[in-house]
């Protein structure tokens, strides 16, 4: 059984993993799902100063205060940025990293660097128009999301401080990376930003890769299938 710690996606929070919690619990896992500063139940803490390093520290704090070891760190979407920073700061506590359709930055890269200038420009325009200049407006849910899930999730999603996408990650650890696994959701929308990381995982040592016939939020749209795949990954040597 594993200690699984979540680094959730942008605009999201722990609430989005509601369907996964009973599945993980039934399998005997401990599941920790910290919500980032400024989002979800902590939306009242949103401020222009909140950046990527804030969110990294949100997760590192859980590892340290809960004294977690041999952790499976699960990073979804933007959470891949956070998970990469968490490994850098708390390598001794991490046994494995699973990137779920997530960004995988290299040293000195921001999320804006990884999505490209067109997507960055659109997001900046949205922040200027509807986000007081510092809040990224919420992206729509994938088109294959069931109407009842859209109705549940949409009111809970919150704008995200733009500095979380602007700040370039700084990696300082000299320790070897833990085993890394990438799950690619192959039904992504046009402009798919995640295939590049699946391709990288297939070509670099220290990585394994799987695909899911799912869109970007399998923890919402097909939780049982995601649970089956996570179980396979965690059982592998």
C-alpha positions in Angstrom: 0.0 0.0 0.0 1.2 3.5 -0.8 1.3 7.0 0.5 0.0 9.0 -2.5 0.3 12.8 -2.6 -1.4 14.8 -5.2 -0.2 17.9 -7.0 -3.5 19.0 -8.6 -4.1 21.0 -11.8 -4.7 24.7 -12.4 -8.0 26.3 -11.4 -8.7 23.1 -9.5 -8.2 21.7 -6.0 -8.6 18.7 -3.8 -12.4 18.6 -4.4 -11.9 17.5 -8.0 -10.5 14.2 -6.8 -13.8 13.3 -5.0 -14.4 10.2 -7.2 -10.9 8.9 -6.7 -10.8 9.0 -2.9 -13.0 6.0 -2.2 -11.2 3.9 -4.9 -7.8 4.7 -3.4 -9.1 4.1 0.1 -10.6 0.7 -0.8 -7.2 -0.3 -2.2 -5.6 0.5 1.1 -3.7 3.6 0.0 -3.3 6.8 2.0 -4.3 9.7 -0.2 -3.1 13.3 0.6 -4.6 16.0 -1.6 -3.4 19.4 -0.5 -5.2 22.4 -2.1 -2.9 25.2 -3.3 -2.9 28.6 -1.9 -5.6 30.7 -3.6 -7.7 27.9 -5.0 -10.5 25.7 -3.9 -11.2 25.9 -0.1 -8.2 28.3 0.0 -9.5 30.7 -2.6 -9.7 33.4 0.0 -5.9 33.5 0.1 -5.6 34.4 -3.6 -3.2 37.3 -4.2 -1.0 38.7 -7.0 2.1 37.5 -5.1 1.1 33.8 -5.2 3.5 32.0 -7.6 4.7 28.5 -8.5 7.1 28.4 -5.6 4.1 29.0 -3.3 2.3 26.0 -4.6 5.5 23.8 -4.4 5.8 24.7 -0.8 2.1 23.9 -0.2 2.9 20.3 -1.1 6.3 20.1 0.5 4.7 21.3 3.7 2.4 18.3 3.7 5.3 15.9 3.2 7.2 17.4 6.1 4.4 17.9 8.6 2.9 14.5 8.0 6.4 13.0 7.9 5.6 11.1 4.7 8.2 8.8 3.1 8.2 6.4 0.1 5.7 8.7 -1.5 4.1 8.2 -4.9 3.8 11.8 -6.1 1.0 12.3 -8.6 1.0 15.5 -10.7 -1.9 16.3 -12.9 -1.7 19.0 -15.7 -0.2 22.2 -14.1 0.5 19.9 -11.1 3.5 18.5 -13.1 5.2 21.9 -12.6 4.5 21.6 -8.9 5.5 17.9 -8.7 8.8 18.6 -10.4 9.6 21.3 -7.9 8.5 19.1 -4.9 10.9 16.4 -6.0 13.7 18.9 -6.2 13.1 20.0 -2.6 12.1 16.7 -1.0 13.8 14.0 -3.1 14.5 11.7 -0.1 10.7 11.4 0.6 9.7 10.5 -3.0 9.7 6.9 -4.3 8.0 7.5 -7.6 6.5 10.4 -9.7 3.5 9.9 -11.9 2.7 12.7 -14.3 -0.9 12.5 -15.4 -1.3 14.4 -18.7 1.0 16.9 -17.1 3.7 19.5 -17.8 7.2 18.3 -17.2 9.5 21.3 -17.1 13.3 21.4 -17.3 15.3 23.8 -15.2 14.6 27.4 -16.1 11.2 26.8 -17.8 7.9 28.3 -16.9 4.5 26.9 -17.9 4.1 29.8 -20.4 7.4 28.6 -22.0 5.8 25.1 -22.4 2.5 26.2 -23.9 4.0 28.5 -26.4 3.5 32.2 -27.3 0.0 31.9 -28.8 -1.6 30.2 -25.8 0.4 32.5 -23.5 -0.9 35.6 -25.3 -4.5 34.4 -25.1 -4.3 33.8 -21.4 -2.7 37.1 -20.8 -5.4 38.9 -22.7 -8.0 37.0 -20.6 -6.2 38.1 -17.4 -6.2 41.7 -18.5 -9.8 41.7 -19.6 -11.5 39.6 -16.8 -8.8 38.9 -14.2 -7.7 42.4 -12.9 -4.4 41.8 -14.7 -3.2 39.1 -12.3 -5.8 36.3 -12.5 -5.9 33.7 -15.3 -9.5 33.1 -16.3 -10.7 29.5 -16.0 -10.3 27.2 -19.0 -13.4 25.3 -20.1 -13.9 21.6 -19.2 -13.1 19.1 -22.0 -16.0 18.7 -24.4 -16.6 15.0 -23.5 -17.2 15.8 -19.8 -20.7 14.6 -18.8 -23.2 17.5 -18.2 -23.6 16.5 -14.6 -19.8 16.7 -14.0 -19.6 20.1 -15.7 -22.4 21.3 -13.5 -20.6 20.0 -10.4 -17.1 21.1 -11.3 -17.5 24.5 -13.1 -18.8 26.5 -10.1 -15.8 25.2 -8.0 -13.1 26.2 -10.4 -11.3 29.4 -9.6 -9.1 31.9 -11.4 -5.4 31.2 -10.9 -2.7 33.8 -10.1 -0.8 34.5 -13.3 2.6 34.3 -11.5 2.1 30.5 -11.2 2.4 30.3 -15.0 5.1 33.0 -15.3 7.6 31.9 -12.8 10.5 29.8 -14.2 11.3 26.7 -12.1 14.7 26.5 -10.5 16.0 23.0 -9.9 18.9 22.7 -7.5 19.1 19.1 -6.3 22.0 17.0 -7.6 20.3 13.7 -6.5 19.2 11.2 -9.1 15.5 11.5 -10.1 13.1 8.9 -8.8 11.4 6.6 -11.3 9.1 8.7 -13.5 5.9 7.6 -15.3 3.8 9.6 -17.8 0.2 8.9 -18.4 -1.0 10.5 -21.7 -4.7 11.1 -22.2 -4.9 10.7 -26.0 -8.3 12.4 -26.4 -6.9 15.8 -25.7 -8.4 18.9 -27.3 -6.8 20.6 -30.3 -3.5 22.4 -29.4 -2.6 19.4 -27.2 0.3 20.5 -25.0 1.0 17.2 -23.5 2.0 14.9 -26.3 5.6 16.4 -26.2 6.0 15.0 -22.7 4.7 11.6 -23.6 7.2 11.5 -26.5 9.9 12.5 -24.1 9.0 9.8 -21.6 9.1 7.2 -24.4 12.6 8.2 -25.4 14.5 9.0 -22.2 15.9 6.7 -19.6 14.2 6.6 -16.2 10.8 7.0 -17.7 7.9 4.7 -18.6 4.7 5.8 -20.4 1.1 4.7 -20.8 -1.8 6.0 -22.7 -5.5 6.3 -21.7 -8.4 6.6 -24.1 -9.6 9.6 -22.1 -9.6 13.4 -22.2 -7.6 15.6 -19.9 -9.4 14.9 -16.6 -9.7 11.1 -16.2 -10.1 11.5 -12.4 -13.5 13.0 -13.3 -14.5 11.3 -16.5 -13.2 7.7 -16.0 -12.0 7.3 -12.4 -12.1 3.5 -12.4 -10.0 3.2 -15.5 -7.5 5.6 -14.0 -7.4 3.6 -10.7 -6.7 0.4 -12.7 -3.8 2.1 -14.5 -2.4 3.6 -11.3 -2.5 0.2 -9.6 -0.5 -1.3 -12.5 2.1 1.5 -12.3 2.5 1.2 -8.5 2.9 -2.6 -8.7 5.7 -2.3 -11.2 9.3 -2.6 -10.0 
